[in-house]
Amino acid sequence: MTLLAMYAVLGIAVASGRLSFSMDRLFIYVLCIALAAGSMLANVNLAQIDRSSFSSLILLAAMFFPFVFVLVPDPQGRNDADWAMRAFLNVALFCAVAGIAQFFAQFVVRPPWLFDFTEYIPYVMRGPSGYNTVIPVGSLFKSNGFFFREPSLFSFVMALALLAEGLLYRRMVRIAIFGLALLLTYSGTGILTLFIGLLFPLGLRTLLRLGAVALIGGLAVLLLGDVLNLSFTLGRIGEFGSERSSAYIRYIAPFRVIADTMMSDIWTFWLGHGPGTIYRLGPSSSYEFHDPTWAKLLFEYGVLGFVAFVAMFLVMLNRPRIPIQVRAALFFSWLIMGGHLLMPENNYLALVVVGFMPLAGGALADLHARSADLAGRVESEPPVRSWSS
C-alpha cells in the first residue's frame, strides 16, 4: 500500500508540474540497479546453487525509483520544507496522543483490538506478518502507537519528531507529548535515534546537548521510573550479550553472518550472493539474526552495491537547509536499525520529509540563514516565526 501511495504522489506531482529529475541521483540509481542486476547474473552463471530472486530485484528497482525525483522551487515562493515538516509533526502528534491513550486505556479495559487490530483489516490489505505488535512489560503492554506494527517503529517516529520539534519550533507542549509517548514504548530504538541525532554536528555544543538530554532523561526515570516501570527499558542494555535477545539479533548477529559468508566465493565480496538471498544462504540454523540494511547490502550486493546504495541515500539526504540532526537520524536508522532496504515506510519517510525538497529557490533560501540556529545557536526570534513563509 505504501509503495502504491508513493507512486500516486509522484503522479500528482507530475500533474502539478512541480516534479523534475535529479541528474546526480538518476546516475547513482542506474548504477545501483546495474550492480544489483550484475550480482544476480554472476550468481546465476557462477554459483553452484543459485538462490537469487528476480522479484526481489524488481522490487528493489521499483522501491528506489522515486529517489531520482525532486521538487522544483514553488513559483509562488512557498516554503515546501516548512510545510512538509509541519505536516509530519502534526501526524506524529496525532499518533503520540493515540499511543498515550492506548497505554493508559489498558488500566481500564483491554479489548482485543486495543494493541492489535490486524484481524479487523481485510486480508488483502494487511501488511506482512512477523512483527512483534503486542509486547508485554510485566502485567502491561508496550504502547505501539495504535497505528504502528511494533513499539520500536512508534518509538523511532517519536524520537524523530522530538528532534524536529526541538530544533525548529520548540513548542513545549508538543515536546512533552512526544517525550511521554517515547517513554511508553519501552523501546531502545527511539533512545538510540535521539542519541545519534544529537551527536551532530560534532563539537562542544553536542556534548552540552547530550548532557542536557541525559539530565532530563535521568529526572524522568527518577520521577516516573516506579510508576511506569522504566527500569525495564534501562535493563535492555544487557541484551547485547544474550544471543536470543532482540538487541543481539539486530546489532551483533549480522556481523557474524557477514564474517561467515562474505568470502564464500570469488565474486561474493564485490557483488554479493544476489537479490533476496540473505535468509536463503545465511546460517540461520546456527543462530538467529536480523537483516539490517548494511548487512543485507553487503550480503546480497557486495561491497560495490553497498557503496552505491549508501551513496544514493546520502545524496538524497543532501539538503543542508534541513537540520543535520534530523538527516543523521534518518540515515543511521535506515542503515543500522532494521531491515529497511525494501521497507517503503522508512525509505519514503526520509524522501518526503527531506529528499524531495529543492536545494535552492523560493522561500527555501531563507532556511540557509537558519542553519546555524538549527545546529544549536539560539536567536532572538523563535524559529517557528523565521520559518513561516
Backbone hydrogen bonds, N-H to C=O, Kabsch-Sander energy under -0.5 kcal/mol:
donor,donor_aa,acceptor,acceptor_aa,energy
5,A,1,M,-2.4
6,M,2,T,-2.2
7,Y,3,L,-1.7
8,A,4,L,-1.7
9,V,5,A,-2.2
10,L,6,M,-2.3
11,G,7,Y,-1.9
12,I,8,A,-2.1
13,A,9,V,-2.5
14,V,10,L,-2.5
15,A,11,G,-2.3
16,S,12,I,-1.8
17,G,13,A,-0.5
17,G,14,V,-1.1
18,R,13,A,-1.8
19,L,13,A,-0.7
20,S,70,V,-2.3
22,S,68,V,-3.0
23,M,21,F,-0.7
26,L,22,S,-2.6
27,F,23,M,-2.2
28,I,24,D,-1.9
29,Y,25,R,-2.8
30,V,26,L,-2.4
31,L,27,F,-2.0
32,C,28,I,-2.7
33,I,29,Y,-2.5
34,A,30,V,-2.2
35,L,31,L,-2.4
36,A,32,C,-2.4
37,A,33,I,-2.6
38,G,34,A,-2.4
39,S,35,L,-2.4
40,M,36,A,-1.9
41,L,37,A,-2.6
42,A,38,G,-2.4
43,N,39,S,-1.9
44,V,40,M,-2.5
45,N,41,L,-1.9
46,L,42,A,-2.1
47,A,43,N,-1.1
51,R,49,I,-0.6
53,S,275,P,-2.6
54,F,52,S,-0.5
57,L,53,S,-1.5
58,I,54,F,-2.2
59,L,55,S,-2.4
60,L,56,S,-2.3
61,A,57,L,-2.2
62,A,58,I,-2.4
63,M,59,L,-2.7
64,F,60,L,-1.8
65,F,61,A,-0.9
67,F,64,F,-1.4
68,V,65,F,-1.9
69,F,66,P,-1.5
70,V,20,S,-2.4
71,L,356,F,-3.1
72,V,18,R,-2.6
77,G,74,D,-1.9
80,D,78,R,-1.1
83,W,79,N,-2.0
84,A,80,D,-2.8
85,M,81,A,-2.3
86,R,82,D,-2.4
87,A,83,W,-2.4
88,F,84,A,-2.4
89,L,85,M,-2.4
90,N,86,R,-2.2
91,V,87,A,-2.2
92,A,88,F,-2.7
93,L,89,L,-2.2
94,F,90,N,-2.0
95,C,91,V,-2.2
96,A,92,A,-2.5
97,V,93,L,-2.4
98,A,94,F,-2.0
99,G,95,C,-2.5
100,I,96,A,-2.5
101,A,97,V,-2.5
102,Q,98,A,-2.3
103,F,99,G,-2.2
104,F,100,I,-2.1
105,A,101,A,-1.8
106,Q,102,Q,-1.0
106,Q,103,F,-0.6
107,F,104,F,-1.1
108,V,105,A,-1.8
109,V,105,A,-2.8
114,L,111,P,-1.8
116,D,112,P,-0.6
120,Y,117,F,-1.5
121,I,118,T,-2.0
125,M,122,P,-1.9
126,R,122,P,-0.5
126,R,123,Y,-1.2
133,T,131,Y,-1.5
135,I,133,T,-0.6
137,V,140,L,-3.4
140,L,137,V,-1.8
142,K,135,I,-2.9
143,S,184,L,-2.4
147,F,145,G,-3.3
148,F,144,N,-1.2
154,F,150,E,-1.7
155,S,151,P,-2.8
156,F,152,S,-2.2
157,V,153,L,-2.0
158,M,154,F,-2.2
159,A,155,S,-2.2
160,L,156,F,-2.5
161,A,157,V,-2.4
162,L,158,M,-2.3
163,L,159,A,-2.2
164,A,160,L,-2.5
165,E,161,A,-3.0
166,G,162,L,-2.5
167,L,163,L,-1.9
168,L,164,A,-2.3
169,Y,164,A,-0.5
169,Y,165,E,-1.2
170,R,165,E,-3.6
172,M,170,R,-0.9
175,I,171,R,-2.2
176,A,172,M,-2.4
177,I,173,V,-2.1
178,F,174,R,-2.9
179,G,175,I,-2.4
180,L,176,A,-2.4
181,A,177,I,-2.4
182,L,178,F,-2.2
183,L,179,G,-2.0
184,L,180,L,-1.9
185,T,181,A,-0.5
185,T,182,L,-1.1
186,Y,182,L,-0.5
186,Y,183,L,-1.2
187,S,182,L,-0.5
191,I,187,S,-0.7
192,L,188,G,-2.6
193,T,189,T,-2.3
194,L,190,G,-2.5
195,F,191,I,-2.4
196,I,192,L,-2.6
197,G,193,T,-2.6
198,L,194,L,-2.5
199,L,195,F,-0.6
199,L,196,I,-1.0
200,F,197,G,-1.3
207,L,203,G,-1.4
208,L,204,L,-2.1
209,R,205,R,-2.6
210,L,206,T,-2.7
211,G,207,L,-2.3
212,A,208,L,-2.3
213,V,209,R,-2.6
214,A,210,L,-2.6
215,L,211,G,-2.2
216,I,212,A,-2.4
217,G,213,V,-2.8
218,G,214,A,-2.6
219,L,215,L,-2.2
220,A,216,I,-2.2
221,V,217,G,-2.3
222,L,218,G,-2.4
223,L,219,L,-2.7
224,L,220,A,-2.9
225,G,221,V,-1.8
228,L,224,L,-2.9
229,N,225,G,-0.8
230,L,225,G,-1.6
231,S,225,G,-0.5
232,F,229,N,-1.5
233,T,230,L,-0.6
234,L,230,L,-1.6
235,G,231,S,-2.3
236,R,232,F,-0.6
236,R,233,T,-1.1
237,I,234,L,-1.5
238,G,235,G,-1.1
239,E,236,R,-1.6
240,F,237,I,-1.2
241,G,238,G,-1.3
242,S,239,E,-1.7
243,E,241,G,-0.5
245,S,242,S,-1.7
249,I,245,S,-2.3
250,R,246,S,-2.2
251,Y,247,A,-2.5
252,I,247,A,-0.5
252,I,248,Y,-1.9
253,A,248,Y,-2.9
255,F,252,I,-1.2
256,R,252,I,-0.9
256,R,253,A,-0.6
257,V,253,A,-1.9
258,I,254,P,-2.3
259,A,255,F,-2.4
260,D,256,R,-2.1
261,T,257,V,-1.4
262,M,258,I,-2.5
264,S,261,T,-1.6
269,F,265,D,-0.6
270,W,267,W,-0.5
271,L,267,W,-2.9
272,G,267,W,-0.6
272,G,268,T,-1.2
273,H,299,F,-2.7
274,G,300,E,-1.9
277,T,274,G,-1.0
280,R,277,T,-1.0
281,L,277,T,-2.2
282,G,278,I,-1.3
284,S,282,G,-2.4
286,S,283,P,-1.4
287,Y,283,P,-1.4
290,H,249,I,-2.0
293,T,338,G,-1.7
294,W,335,L,-2.2
296,K,292,P,-2.6
297,L,293,T,-2.7
298,L,294,W,-2.1
299,F,295,A,-2.8
300,E,296,K,-2.6
301,Y,297,L,-2.5
302,G,298,L,-1.1
303,V,269,F,-2.5
304,L,270,W,-1.4
305,G,270,W,-0.7
305,G,301,Y,-1.7
306,F,302,G,-2.4
307,V,303,V,-2.5
308,A,304,L,-2.1
309,F,305,G,-2.6
310,V,306,F,-2.3
311,A,307,V,-2.2
312,M,308,A,-2.0
313,F,309,F,-2.1
314,L,310,V,-2.4
315,V,311,A,-2.6
316,M,312,M,-2.1
317,L,313,F,-1.7
318,N,315,V,-1.0
319,R,317,L,-2.7
322,I,319,R,-2.7
327,R,323,P,-2.0
328,A,324,I,-2.7
329,A,325,Q,-2.0
330,L,326,V,-2.2
331,F,327,R,-2.3
332,F,328,A,-2.6
333,S,329,A,-1.8
334,W,330,L,-1.7
335,L,331,F,-2.2
336,I,332,F,-2.6
337,M,332,F,-0.7
337,M,333,S,-1.0
340,H,338,G,-2.0
343,M,340,H,-1.4
347,N,343,M,-2.0
348,Y,344,P,-2.9
349,L,345,E,-1.3
350,A,346,N,-1.7
351,L,347,N,-1.6
352,V,348,Y,-2.7
353,V,349,L,-2.3
354,V,350,A,-1.9
355,G,350,A,-2.0
356,F,351,L,-2.5
357,M,354,V,-1.6
364,L,361,G,-1.2
365,A,362,G,-1.3
366,D,363,A,-1.5
367,L,364,L,-1.4
368,H,364,L,-0.7
368,H,365,A,-0.6
369,A,365,A,-0.6
370,R,367,L,-1.1
371,S,368,H,-1.1
374,L,370,R,-2.2
375,A,371,S,-1.1
376,G,373,D,-1.5
377,R,372,A,-1.9
379,E,377,R,-0.5
385,R,382,P,-1.3
386,S,382,P,-1.3
387,W,383,P,-1.7
388,S,384,V,-1.1
